[in-house]
Amino acid sequence: MTELLDQCYDVLIRILEDVNPEDLAACAQTSKGFNDFIKKNTRLYKAQYLKNFDDPRQRPEHPEPVWVETLQRLVRCQKVLQSANNDLKRDEFEFVASTVDSLIATGSTDEFGNSRNQQLVAQLFQHITQNHDAFMCRSSLFERAGKPTQKPANDYESRQLSAKLHSLFGIPSSNVGRRVLSTHPYARSRIYDLRNYSDNTKWGPFRDDGSMRVDWEMIESLMIVLGYNSGLCCRMFLTRFRPPWAEPLEGVISERAQNKHDYWSTLLMEPDIPLESKDPYNVSGEWSRIVCFLDYNDLYHYNFTTEAMKVPSDKPRAALNTEEAIRHITMDIHVTEVNAPGRFDNSALPVVHFSGTSTSVDAAWDPNANSGIKGSVRLTSEGEVRWQTISVFHGGDERWRSEGIQVGGLRSQRGVVGTWFDKDYDPHGPAGPTAFWKIRDRSIDGSAEIEPEDDGNSRG
């Protein structure tokens, strides 16, 4: 070690940059001199971080993180995930889950579409089932469903965090994903329990406390049911109708430098700039949508029979195996208005309004299938992207609403997951799950930029 320390600074740094980050601590323990050299060497930790993980700065000019502490945290997290000790995983749940959440949030793809963070998370959770069960199957859903190794966390916030990680990770087309989809009767029971649709939740995937924070346990259940139903449908093999969460972190890791937070307010004040240029959410274009629903008699029976009404308000209803109908829809929408955020909106981004058409692919004959569509997009107080839609039929008849969250945040290709319901918020329903994701952009002049894949089917 003495000979190494005798090397010039740049040579020694280059040598240590080639050491695996988890081995830096071992190197530091070999001598006092090495410990002093490594312990506070920000340049070394920065080089190690950028070599092994995506750059956490969304833009080069953004402030640098505390490289030493950040890398040490990730190395510690990896060691827990690589351990075979289930007790350790349970004890470190909050630390690991929050660290992985941050790793996903700071991920980005390079010019070739690759992300180191995505590859690492996929490796640690798709191929190590023990980790998937210990961290992504800890919501209240797994109190009644799942394997013996899939148990809900002890407190509400931890259950929400686990559901969030699961929602971001997705439901891969693997043994792990198939086991998750097998929980669909319990996920369905949450979605069609009309007690979950209230003024506090805005009838959407929000917590029942009026805070407008995302209810990730509801998002998790929505993705499971929509994924399960899509797998039973004849259109499951058509790319445009395949839910975009069948691969780990699919659609969640974004391209770098697409964030408009820094300059949207300047654009908003420029009257000659097209509306699409003022829209940070990238609304205009064609979207693929799926909507599921129960026969109304089944929905009513599940919620309002004498037996159903006996279920305590703090207890879930029984597992629901009743089959649902599924509709595939294309929405062609464009921006109609971009406004500064209102008093109760998050001030970081504007409110964007849109309108367009909603066309059924499956049942053009159904009078409920084709309609106009209008809605808005805004940030919630906690920074999530909230979408609201209203279906408008002939003569201006507004019939259905939806509330959803764009999983993965601003411009996420994962799309919007949420609920649909009666426009008058009827406590007797109907209501159900829905999701939509973008399949084609439009240029500023309104022409198509990216053509969707031709599946050989007409659009009713």
TORTORKOL-763313 format. One record per residue (C-alpha): x, y negated, z negated; residue number from 1. Coordinates in Angstrom, 1 decimal. Example, Ala and Ser with C-alpha at 12.3 -4.5 7.8 and 13.67 -1.06 7.14 Angstrom:
2
+--------+--------+--------+-----+
!      X !      Y !      Z ! num !
+--------+--------+--------+-----+
!   12.3 !    4.5 !   -7.8 !   1 !
!   13.7 !    1.1 !   -7.1 !   2 !
+--------+--------+--------+-----+
This chain:
460
+--------+--------+--------+-----+
!      X !      Y !      Z ! num !
+--------+--------+--------+-----+
!    0.0 !    0.0 !    0.0 !   1 !
!    2.9 !   -2.3 !   -0.7 !   2 !
!    4.0 !   -2.0 !    2.9 !   3 !
!    0.5 !   -2.9 !    4.2 !   4 !
!    0.4 !   -5.9 !    1.9 !   5 !
!    3.7 !   -7.0 !    3.4 !   6 !
!    2.0 !   -7.4 !    6.8 !   7 !
!    1.0 !  -10.8 !    8.0 !   8 !
!   -2.5 !  -11.9 !    7.2 !   9 !
!   -4.0 !  -11.5 !   10.7 !  10 !
!   -2.5 !   -8.0 !   11.1 !  11 !
!   -3.9 !   -6.8 !    7.8 !  12 !
!   -7.3 !   -8.3 !    8.5 !  13 !
!   -7.4 !   -6.5 !   11.9 !  14 !
!   -6.5 !   -3.2 !   10.1 !  15 !
!   -9.3 !   -3.6 !    7.5 !  16 !
!  -11.8 !   -4.6 !   10.1 !  17 !
!  -11.5 !   -1.1 !   11.5 !  18 !
!  -12.3 !    0.5 !    8.2 !  19 !
!  -15.9 !    1.6 !    7.6 !  20 !
!  -17.7 !   -1.0 !    5.5 !  21 !
!  -18.5 !    1.6 !    2.8 !  22 !
!  -14.8 !    2.3 !    2.4 !  23 !
!  -13.8 !   -1.3 !    1.6 !  24 !
!  -14.5 !   -0.7 !   -2.1 !  25 !
!  -12.3 !    2.4 !   -2.1 !  26 !
!   -9.5 !    0.4 !   -0.5 !  27 !
!   -9.9 !   -2.4 !   -3.1 !  28 !
!   -9.4 !    0.2 !   -5.9 !  29 !
!   -6.0 !    1.4 !   -4.6 !  30 !
!   -4.1 !   -1.6 !   -6.1 !  31 !
!   -4.5 !   -5.0 !   -7.8 !  32 !
!   -3.0 !   -6.6 !   -4.7 !  33 !
!   -5.5 !   -5.0 !   -2.4 !  34 !
!   -8.4 !   -5.8 !   -4.7 !  35 !
!   -7.4 !   -9.4 !   -4.8 !  36 !
!   -7.1 !   -9.5 !   -1.0 !  37 !
!  -10.4 !   -7.9 !   -0.2 !  38 !
!  -12.7 !   -9.0 !   -3.0 !  39 !
!  -13.4 !  -12.6 !   -1.9 !  40 !
!  -12.3 !  -12.4 !    1.8 !  41 !
!  -15.3 !  -13.9 !    3.6 !  42 !
!  -13.7 !  -13.5 !    7.0 !  43 !
!  -13.3 !   -9.8 !    6.5 !  44 !
!  -16.9 !   -9.2 !    5.3 !  45 !
!  -18.3 !  -11.4 !    8.1 !  46 !
!  -16.3 !   -9.4 !   10.7 !  47 !
!  -17.5 !   -6.1 !    9.2 !  48 !
!  -21.1 !   -7.2 !    9.1 !  49 !
!  -21.2 !   -8.4 !   12.7 !  50 !
!  -19.4 !   -5.2 !   13.8 !  51 !
!  -22.0 !   -2.9 !   12.2 !  52 !
!  -25.3 !   -5.0 !   12.1 !  53 !
!  -27.2 !   -7.5 !   14.1 !  54 !
!  -26.3 !  -11.2 !   13.5 !  55 !
!  -28.8 !  -12.4 !   10.9 !  56 !
!  -28.7 !  -15.9 !   12.2 !  57 !
!  -31.5 !  -16.5 !   14.7 !  58 !
!  -29.4 !  -19.2 !   16.3 !  59 !
!  -25.6 !  -19.8 !   16.2 !  60 !
!  -26.1 !  -23.2 !   14.6 !  61 !
!  -28.1 !  -21.8 !   11.7 !  62 !
!  -26.4 !  -21.6 !    8.3 !  63 !
!  -24.3 !  -18.5 !    7.6 !  64 !
!  -25.4 !  -16.0 !    5.0 !  65 !
!  -23.2 !  -15.2 !    2.0 !  66 !
!  -21.4 !  -12.5 !    3.9 !  67 !
!  -19.7 !  -10.8 !    0.9 !  68 !
!  -22.9 !  -10.3 !   -1.1 !  69 !
!  -25.0 !   -9.5 !    2.0 !  70 !
!  -22.7 !   -6.7 !    3.2 !  71 !
!  -22.3 !   -5.3 !   -0.3 !  72 !
!  -26.0 !   -5.1 !   -0.6 !  73 !
!  -26.4 !   -3.2 !    2.7 !  74 !
!  -23.6 !   -0.8 !    1.8 !  75 !
!  -25.2 !    0.0 !   -1.5 !  76 !
!  -28.6 !    0.5 !    0.2 !  77 !
!  -27.0 !    2.9 !    2.8 !  78 !
!  -25.4 !    5.0 !    0.0 !  79 !
!  -28.8 !    5.4 !   -1.7 !  80 !
!  -30.4 !    6.5 !    1.5 !  81 !
!  -27.6 !    8.9 !    2.3 !  82 !
!  -27.8 !   10.4 !   -1.1 !  83 !
!  -29.7 !   13.7 !   -1.8 !  84 !
!  -30.7 !   12.5 !   -5.2 !  85 !
!  -34.5 !   12.0 !   -5.3 !  86 !
!  -34.4 !   10.5 !   -8.8 !  87 !
!  -31.9 !    7.8 !   -7.5 !  88 !
!  -34.2 !    7.0 !   -4.6 !  89 !
!  -37.2 !    6.6 !   -6.9 !  90 !
!  -35.3 !    4.4 !   -9.3 !  91 !
!  -33.9 !    2.2 !   -6.5 !  92 !
!  -37.2 !    1.9 !   -4.6 !  93 !
!  -37.7 !   -1.8 !   -4.9 !  94 !
!  -34.0 !   -2.6 !   -4.1 !  95 !
!  -33.9 !   -0.3 !   -1.0 !  96 !
!  -37.3 !   -1.3 !    0.3 !  97 !
!  -36.7 !   -5.0 !    0.1 !  98 !
!  -33.2 !   -4.6 !    1.7 !  99 !
!  -34.6 !   -2.6 !    4.6 ! 100 !
!  -37.4 !   -5.1 !    5.0 ! 101 !
!  -34.7 !   -7.8 !    5.3 ! 102 !
!  -32.7 !   -5.7 !    7.7 ! 103 !
!  -35.7 !   -5.3 !   10.0 ! 104 !
!  -36.6 !   -9.1 !    9.7 ! 105 !
!  -33.0 !  -10.1 !   10.8 ! 106 !
!  -32.8 !   -7.5 !   13.6 ! 107 !
!  -32.4 !   -8.6 !   17.2 ! 108 !
!  -31.7 !   -7.1 !   20.6 ! 109 !
!  -28.7 !   -7.9 !   22.8 ! 110 !
!  -28.8 !   -8.5 !   26.6 ! 111 !
!  -29.1 !   -4.7 !   27.1 ! 112 !
!  -32.0 !   -4.3 !   24.7 ! 113 !
!  -30.0 !   -2.7 !   22.0 ! 114 !
!  -30.2 !   -3.4 !   18.2 ! 115 !
!  -27.8 !   -2.0 !   15.6 ! 116 !
!  -30.3 !   -2.6 !   12.9 ! 117 !
!  -33.0 !   -0.7 !   14.8 ! 118 !
!  -30.6 !    2.2 !   15.4 ! 119 !
!  -29.6 !    2.4 !   11.8 ! 120 !
!  -33.1 !    2.3 !   10.4 ! 121 !
!  -34.3 !    5.0 !   12.9 ! 122 !
!  -31.3 !    7.2 !   11.9 ! 123 !
!  -31.9 !    6.8 !    8.2 ! 124 !
!  -35.7 !    7.2 !    8.2 ! 125 !
!  -36.7 !    9.3 !   11.3 ! 126 !
!  -34.1 !   11.9 !   10.9 ! 127 !
!  -34.0 !   12.1 !    7.1 ! 128 !
!  -37.5 !   13.0 !    6.1 ! 129 !
!  -36.6 !   12.6 !    2.5 ! 130 !
!  -36.1 !    8.9 !    3.0 ! 131 !
!  -39.3 !    8.5 !    5.0 ! 132 !
!  -41.4 !   10.1 !    2.2 ! 133 !
!  -39.6 !    8.2 !   -0.6 ! 134 !
!  -39.9 !    4.7 !    0.8 ! 135 !
!  -42.6 !    4.6 !    3.6 ! 136 !
!  -45.2 !    7.0 !    2.1 ! 137 !
!  -45.7 !    5.2 !   -1.3 ! 138 !
!  -48.9 !    3.3 !   -0.6 ! 139 !
!  -52.2 !    4.2 !   -2.3 ! 140 !
!  -53.2 !    6.2 !    0.8 ! 141 !
!  -50.9 !    9.0 !   -0.4 ! 142 !
!  -52.6 !    9.3 !   -3.7 ! 143 !
!  -55.1 !   11.5 !   -1.9 ! 144 !
!  -53.3 !   12.5 !    1.2 ! 145 !
!  -49.8 !   13.7 !    2.3 ! 146 !
!  -47.3 !   16.1 !    0.9 ! 147 !
!  -46.2 !   16.6 !   -2.8 ! 148 !
!  -43.1 !   14.4 !   -2.0 ! 149 !
!  -45.4 !   11.5 !   -0.8 ! 150 !
!  -46.6 !    9.8 !   -4.0 ! 151 !
!  -47.9 !    6.2 !   -4.4 ! 152 !
!  -45.6 !    3.8 !   -6.2 ! 153 !
!  -46.5 !    2.8 !   -9.7 ! 154 !
!  -47.5 !   -0.8 !   -9.1 ! 155 !
!  -49.5 !   -2.7 !   -6.5 ! 156 !
!  -46.7 !   -4.9 !   -5.0 ! 157 !
!  -44.5 !   -1.8 !   -4.5 ! 158 !
!  -47.4 !    0.0 !   -2.8 ! 159 !
!  -47.9 !   -3.0 !   -0.5 ! 160 !
!  -44.1 !   -3.2 !    0.3 ! 161 !
!  -44.1 !    0.5 !    1.2 ! 162 !
!  -47.1 !    0.1 !    3.5 ! 163 !
!  -45.4 !   -2.9 !    5.1 ! 164 !
!  -42.2 !   -0.9 !    5.8 ! 165 !
!  -44.4 !    1.9 !    7.2 ! 166 !
!  -46.3 !   -0.5 !    9.4 ! 167 !
!  -43.1 !   -2.0 !   10.8 ! 168 !
!  -41.4 !    1.3 !   11.3 ! 169 !
!  -44.4 !    2.7 !   13.1 ! 170 !
!  -45.7 !    6.3 !   13.6 ! 171 !
!  -43.1 !    8.0 !   15.8 ! 172 !
!  -44.1 !   10.9 !   18.1 ! 173 !
!  -42.2 !   13.4 !   15.9 ! 174 !
!  -42.9 !   15.8 !   13.0 ! 175 !
!  -42.8 !   12.7 !   10.7 ! 176 !
!  -45.4 !   10.9 !   12.8 ! 177 !
!  -47.7 !   14.0 !   13.1 ! 178 !
!  -47.7 !   14.4 !    9.3 ! 179 !
!  -48.7 !   10.8 !    8.9 ! 180 !
!  -51.5 !   11.0 !   11.4 ! 181 !
!  -52.9 !   14.0 !    9.5 ! 182 !
!  -53.9 !   11.5 !    6.8 ! 183 !
!  -56.5 !   10.0 !    9.1 ! 184 !
!  -59.6 !   11.0 !    7.1 ! 185 !
!  -58.4 !    9.0 !    4.1 ! 186 !
!  -57.2 !    6.1 !    6.2 ! 187 !
!  -60.6 !    6.0 !    8.0 ! 188 !
!  -62.4 !    5.9 !    4.6 ! 189 !
!  -60.6 !    2.6 !    3.8 ! 190 !
!  -61.5 !    1.1 !    7.2 ! 191 !
!  -65.2 !    2.0 !    7.2 ! 192 !
!  -65.8 !    1.2 !    3.5 ! 193 !
!  -67.7 !   -2.0 !    4.0 ! 194 !
!  -66.8 !   -3.1 !    0.5 ! 195 !
!  -63.4 !   -4.1 !    1.9 ! 196 !
!  -65.1 !   -6.7 !    4.2 ! 197 !
!  -65.7 !   -9.8 !    2.1 ! 198 !
!  -65.3 !  -13.6 !    1.9 ! 199 !
!  -62.0 !  -13.0 !    0.0 ! 200 !
!  -60.5 !  -10.8 !    2.7 ! 201 !
!  -62.0 !  -13.0 !    5.5 ! 202 !
!  -63.3 !   -9.6 !    6.8 ! 203 !
!  -59.8 !   -9.0 !    8.0 ! 204 !
!  -56.6 !   -7.2 !    6.8 ! 205 !
!  -56.0 !   -9.6 !    3.9 ! 206 !
!  -55.9 !   -9.0 !    0.2 ! 207 !
!  -59.0 !   -9.1 !   -1.9 ! 208 !
!  -57.9 !  -12.2 !   -3.9 ! 209 !
!  -58.5 !  -15.0 !   -1.5 ! 210 !
!  -54.8 !  -15.6 !   -1.1 ! 211 !
!  -54.8 !  -14.8 !    2.7 ! 212 !
!  -51.7 !  -12.6 !    2.1 ! 213 !
!  -51.6 !   -9.6 !    4.3 ! 214 !
!  -53.0 !   -6.3 !    3.0 ! 215 !
!  -50.4 !   -4.0 !    4.4 ! 216 !
!  -52.2 !   -1.0 !    3.1 ! 217 !
!  -55.1 !   -1.9 !    5.3 ! 218 !
!  -52.7 !   -2.5 !    8.3 ! 219 !
!  -51.2 !    0.9 !    7.6 ! 220 !
!  -54.6 !    2.6 !    7.7 ! 221 !
!  -55.6 !    0.8 !   10.8 ! 222 !
!  -52.5 !    1.9 !   12.7 ! 223 !
!  -53.0 !    5.5 !   11.6 ! 224 !
!  -56.6 !    5.7 !   12.7 ! 225 !
!  -56.0 !    3.9 !   16.0 ! 226 !
!  -53.0 !    6.1 !   16.6 ! 227 !
!  -54.9 !    9.3 !   15.8 ! 228 !
!  -57.9 !    8.3 !   18.0 ! 229 !
!  -55.6 !    7.3 !   20.9 ! 230 !
!  -53.9 !   10.7 !   20.7 ! 231 !
!  -57.3 !   12.4 !   21.3 ! 232 !
!  -58.2 !   10.2 !   24.3 ! 233 !
!  -57.6 !   11.0 !   28.0 ! 234 !
!  -55.8 !    7.7 !   28.4 ! 235 !
!  -53.1 !    8.5 !   25.9 ! 236 !
!  -50.6 !    9.2 !   28.7 ! 237 !
!  -51.2 !    5.8 !   30.4 ! 238 !
!  -48.5 !    3.3 !   29.2 ! 239 !
!  -50.8 !    0.3 !   29.0 ! 240 !
!  -53.1 !    2.0 !   26.6 ! 241 !
!  -50.5 !    3.7 !   24.4 ! 242 !
!  -50.3 !    2.0 !   21.0 ! 243 !
!  -46.9 !    0.3 !   20.8 ! 244 !
!  -45.8 !    2.0 !   17.6 ! 245 !
!  -44.8 !    5.5 !   18.7 ! 246 !
!  -41.1 !    4.9 !   18.4 ! 247 !
!  -39.2 !    3.6 !   15.3 ! 248 !
!  -39.5 !   -0.2 !   15.1 ! 249 !
!  -41.0 !   -0.3 !   18.6 ! 250 !
!  -41.8 !   -3.9 !   19.6 ! 251 !
!  -40.8 !   -5.3 !   16.2 ! 252 !
!  -37.1 !   -6.2 !   17.0 ! 253 !
!  -37.2 !   -9.3 !   19.1 ! 254 !
!  -34.8 !  -10.9 !   21.5 ! 255 !
!  -32.6 !  -13.6 !   20.0 ! 256 !
!  -33.3 !  -17.3 !   20.3 ! 257 !
!  -37.0 !  -17.1 !   21.2 ! 258 !
!  -38.0 !  -19.0 !   18.0 ! 259 !
!  -39.6 !  -22.4 !   18.6 ! 260 !
!  -39.9 !  -23.4 !   15.0 ! 261 !
!  -37.2 !  -26.0 !   15.4 ! 262 !
!  -38.7 !  -28.1 !   18.2 ! 263 !
!  -42.4 !  -27.4 !   18.6 ! 264 !
!  -43.4 !  -30.7 !   17.0 ! 265 !
!  -41.4 !  -32.7 !   19.5 ! 266 !
!  -43.1 !  -30.8 !   22.4 ! 267 !
!  -46.6 !  -31.4 !   20.9 ! 268 !
!  -46.2 !  -35.1 !   21.2 ! 269 !
!  -45.3 !  -34.9 !   25.0 ! 270 !
!  -48.5 !  -35.3 !   27.0 ! 271 !
!  -47.0 !  -34.4 !   30.3 ! 272 !
!  -45.7 !  -31.0 !   29.2 ! 273 !
!  -48.0 !  -28.0 !   30.1 ! 274 !
!  -49.9 !  -26.4 !   27.3 ! 275 !
!  -48.1 !  -23.1 !   27.7 ! 276 !
!  -44.8 !  -24.9 !   27.0 ! 277 !
!  -46.2 !  -26.1 !   23.7 ! 278 !
!  -47.4 !  -22.7 !   22.7 ! 279 !
!  -44.8 !  -20.9 !   20.4 ! 280 !
!  -46.9 !  -17.7 !   20.3 ! 281 !
!  -46.8 !  -16.9 !   24.0 ! 282 !
!  -50.6 !  -16.4 !   24.3 ! 283 !
!  -51.3 !  -16.7 !   28.0 ! 284 !
!  -51.3 !  -13.5 !   30.0 ! 285 !
!  -52.9 !  -10.1 !   30.1 ! 286 !
!  -53.4 !   -8.0 !   26.9 ! 287 !
!  -54.4 !   -4.4 !   26.4 ! 288 !
!  -56.8 !   -3.7 !   23.7 ! 289 !
!  -58.4 !   -0.7 !   21.9 ! 290 !
!  -61.5 !   -0.9 !   19.8 ! 291 !
!  -62.9 !    2.0 !   17.7 ! 292 !
!  -66.3 !    2.3 !   16.0 ! 293 !
!  -68.6 !    4.8 !   14.2 ! 294 !
!  -72.1 !    5.5 !   15.3 ! 295 !
!  -74.1 !    3.0 !   13.2 ! 296 !
!  -76.2 !    5.7 !   11.5 ! 297 !
!  -72.9 !    7.3 !   10.3 ! 298 !
!  -71.6 !    4.0 !    9.1 ! 299 !
!  -74.8 !    3.2 !    7.2 ! 300 !
!  -75.0 !    6.6 !    5.7 ! 301 !
!  -71.3 !    6.4 !    4.5 ! 302 !
!  -71.9 !    3.1 !    2.8 ! 303 !
!  -75.6 !    2.7 !    1.7 ! 304 !
!  -77.1 !    6.1 !    0.7 ! 305 !
!  -77.9 !    6.5 !   -3.0 ! 306 !
!  -74.9 !    8.8 !   -3.4 ! 307 !
!  -72.6 !    6.3 !   -1.6 ! 308 !
!  -73.8 !    3.4 !   -3.8 ! 309 !
!  -72.8 !    5.4 !   -6.9 ! 310 !
!  -69.1 !    5.2 !   -6.1 ! 311 !
!  -67.4 !    2.7 !   -8.6 ! 312 !
!  -66.1 !   -0.5 !   -7.0 ! 313 !
!  -62.5 !    0.3 !   -8.0 ! 314 !
!  -62.7 !    3.8 !   -6.5 ! 315 !
!  -62.3 !    4.8 !   -2.8 ! 316 !
!  -65.0 !    6.5 !   -0.9 ! 317 !
!  -64.6 !   10.2 !    0.1 ! 318 !
!  -62.5 !   11.2 !    3.1 ! 319 !
!  -64.2 !   10.5 !    6.4 ! 320 !
!  -63.9 !   13.0 !    9.2 ! 321 !
!  -66.6 !   11.7 !   11.4 ! 322 !
!  -65.6 !   11.2 !   15.0 ! 323 !
!  -65.4 !    7.7 !   16.4 ! 324 !
!  -65.9 !    6.2 !   19.8 ! 325 !
!  -62.9 !    4.4 !   21.4 ! 326 !
!  -63.0 !    1.7 !   24.0 ! 327 !
!  -60.1 !    0.4 !   26.2 ! 328 !
!  -60.2 !   -3.2 !   27.2 ! 329 !
!  -58.1 !   -5.7 !   29.0 ! 330 !
!  -58.1 !   -9.3 !   27.9 ! 331 !
!  -57.0 !  -12.0 !   30.3 ! 332 !
!  -56.5 !  -15.2 !   28.3 ! 333 !
!  -54.9 !  -18.6 !   28.6 ! 334 !
!  -54.1 !  -21.5 !   26.3 ! 335 !
!  -56.8 !  -24.2 !   26.1 ! 336 !
!  -55.6 !  -26.4 !   23.3 ! 337 !
!  -52.6 !  -26.9 !   21.0 ! 338 !
!  -53.1 !  -28.8 !   17.8 ! 339 !
!  -51.1 !  -29.8 !   14.8 ! 340 !
!  -51.7 !  -27.5 !   11.8 ! 341 !
!  -54.6 !  -28.5 !    9.6 ! 342 !
!  -54.7 !  -29.1 !    5.9 ! 343 !
!  -54.9 !  -25.4 !    5.0 ! 344 !
!  -52.6 !  -24.2 !    7.7 ! 345 !
!  -48.9 !  -23.4 !    7.5 ! 346 !
!  -47.1 !  -26.5 !    8.8 ! 347 !
!  -44.3 !  -24.6 !   10.4 ! 348 !
!  -46.1 !  -24.1 !   13.7 ! 349 !
!  -49.2 !  -25.5 !   15.5 ! 350 !
!  -52.6 !  -24.0 !   15.9 ! 351 !
!  -53.2 !  -22.6 !   19.5 ! 352 !
!  -56.6 !  -22.1 !   20.9 ! 353 !
!  -57.3 !  -19.8 !   23.9 ! 354 !
!  -60.1 !  -18.4 !   26.1 ! 355 !
!  -60.5 !  -15.9 !   28.8 ! 356 !
!  -62.3 !  -12.7 !   29.8 ! 357 !
!  -62.6 !   -9.3 !   28.1 ! 358 !
!  -63.2 !   -6.4 !   30.4 ! 359 !
!  -63.9 !   -2.7 !   29.5 ! 360 !
!  -62.0 !   -0.1 !   31.3 ! 361 !
!  -64.1 !    2.8 !   30.1 ! 362 !
!  -67.7 !    1.6 !   30.1 ! 363 !
!  -68.4 !   -1.3 !   32.5 ! 364 !
!  -72.1 !   -0.4 !   32.3 ! 365 !
!  -72.2 !   -1.1 !   28.6 ! 366 !
!  -73.7 !   -4.6 !   27.9 ! 367 !
!  -71.5 !   -4.9 !   24.9 ! 368 !
!  -68.3 !   -4.1 !   26.8 ! 369 !
!  -67.6 !   -7.1 !   29.0 ! 370 !
!  -67.6 !  -10.6 !   27.7 ! 371 !
!  -65.8 !  -13.9 !   27.5 ! 372 !
!  -63.3 !  -14.2 !   24.8 ! 373 !
!  -62.0 !  -17.1 !   22.8 ! 374 !
!  -60.0 !  -17.6 !   19.7 ! 375 !
!  -57.0 !  -19.1 !   17.9 ! 376 !
!  -53.5 !  -18.2 !   16.6 ! 377 !
!  -51.8 !  -19.8 !   13.6 ! 378 !
!  -49.4 !  -19.1 !   10.7 ! 379 !
!  -50.7 !  -18.0 !    7.3 ! 380 !
!  -49.2 !  -19.6 !    4.2 ! 381 !
!  -46.8 !  -16.7 !    3.9 ! 382 !
!  -45.6 !  -17.1 !    7.5 ! 383 !
!  -47.5 !  -14.2 !    9.2 ! 384 !
!  -49.1 !  -14.7 !   12.6 ! 385 !
!  -52.9 !  -14.7 !   12.3 ! 386 !
!  -55.1 !  -14.1 !   15.4 ! 387 !
!  -58.9 !  -14.7 !   15.4 ! 388 !
!  -61.1 !  -13.8 !   18.4 ! 389 !
!  -64.8 !  -14.2 !   19.2 ! 390 !
!  -66.6 !  -12.3 !   22.0 ! 391 !
!  -69.0 !  -14.5 !   24.0 ! 392 !
!  -71.7 !  -12.9 !   26.1 ! 393 !
!  -74.0 !  -14.3 !   28.8 ! 394 !
!  -75.7 !  -17.6 !   27.8 ! 395 !
!  -73.0 !  -18.4 !   25.2 ! 396 !
!  -74.2 !  -15.6 !   22.8 ! 397 !
!  -71.3 !  -15.1 !   20.3 ! 398 !
!  -71.5 !  -11.5 !   19.0 ! 399 !
!  -68.3 !  -10.0 !   17.7 ! 400 !
!  -65.4 !  -11.5 !   15.8 ! 401 !
!  -62.0 !  -10.1 !   14.9 ! 402 !
!  -59.2 !  -10.9 !   12.4 ! 403 !
!  -55.7 !   -9.5 !   12.9 ! 404 !
!  -52.0 !   -9.9 !   12.1 ! 405 !
!  -49.2 !   -9.7 !   14.6 ! 406 !
!  -47.1 !   -7.0 !   13.1 ! 407 !
!  -43.4 !   -8.0 !   13.3 ! 408 !
!  -44.1 !  -11.7 !   13.4 ! 409 !
!  -43.9 !  -14.4 !   16.1 ! 410 !
!  -44.1 !  -13.0 !   19.6 ! 411 !
!  -43.7 !   -9.4 !   18.4 ! 412 !
!  -44.4 !   -6.9 !   21.2 ! 413 !
!  -45.9 !   -4.6 !   18.5 ! 414 !
!  -49.1 !   -6.6 !   19.0 ! 415 !
!  -52.0 !   -7.6 !   16.8 ! 416 !
!  -53.6 !   -5.1 !   14.4 ! 417 !
!  -56.8 !   -5.9 !   12.6 ! 418 !
!  -60.6 !   -5.5 !   12.3 ! 419 !
!  -63.7 !   -6.4 !   14.3 ! 420 !
!  -67.1 !   -7.2 !   12.9 ! 421 !
!  -70.4 !   -9.0 !   13.4 ! 422 !
!  -70.0 !  -12.7 !   14.1 ! 423 !
!  -72.4 !  -13.5 !   11.2 ! 424 !
!  -70.3 !  -11.5 !    8.8 ! 425 !
!  -73.3 !   -9.1 !    8.2 ! 426 !
!  -72.5 !   -7.1 !    5.0 ! 427 !
!  -74.3 !   -4.1 !    6.5 ! 428 !
!  -71.8 !   -4.0 !    9.5 ! 429 !
!  -70.9 !   -2.9 !   12.0 ! 430 !
!  -67.2 !   -3.1 !   11.7 ! 431 !
!  -64.1 !   -1.2 !   12.6 ! 432 !
!  -60.4 !   -1.2 !   13.7 ! 433 !
!  -58.9 !   -2.9 !   16.7 ! 434 !
!  -55.5 !   -3.7 !   18.1 ! 435 !
!  -54.2 !   -5.5 !   21.2 ! 436 !
!  -50.7 !   -6.1 !   22.7 ! 437 !
!  -49.4 !   -8.0 !   25.6 ! 438 !
!  -48.8 !   -6.2 !   28.9 ! 439 !
!  -48.2 !   -9.2 !   31.3 ! 440 !
!  -46.9 !  -12.7 !   30.9 ! 441 !
!  -47.9 !  -15.7 !   32.9 ! 442 !
!  -45.6 !  -18.5 !   34.1 ! 443 !
!  -46.3 !  -22.1 !   33.4 ! 444 !
!  -48.1 !  -22.5 !   36.8 ! 445 !
!  -50.5 !  -19.7 !   35.9 ! 446 !
!  -49.0 !  -17.0 !   38.2 ! 447 !
!  -48.1 !  -13.5 !   37.0 ! 448 !
!  -44.5 !  -13.1 !   36.0 ! 449 !
!  -44.5 !   -9.4 !   34.9 ! 450 !
!  -46.9 !   -7.0 !   36.7 ! 451 !
!  -48.3 !   -4.3 !   34.5 ! 452 !
!  -47.7 !   -0.7 !   35.4 ! 453 !
!  -50.2 !    0.6 !   38.0 ! 454 !
!  -52.1 !    3.4 !   36.4 ! 455 !
!  -54.4 !    4.0 !   39.3 ! 456 !
!  -57.6 !    3.0 !   37.4 ! 457 !
!  -59.8 !    0.1 !   38.3 ! 458 !
!  -61.0 !   -2.3 !   35.6 ! 459 !
!  -64.8 !   -1.8 !   35.7 ! 460 !
+--------+--------+--------+-----+
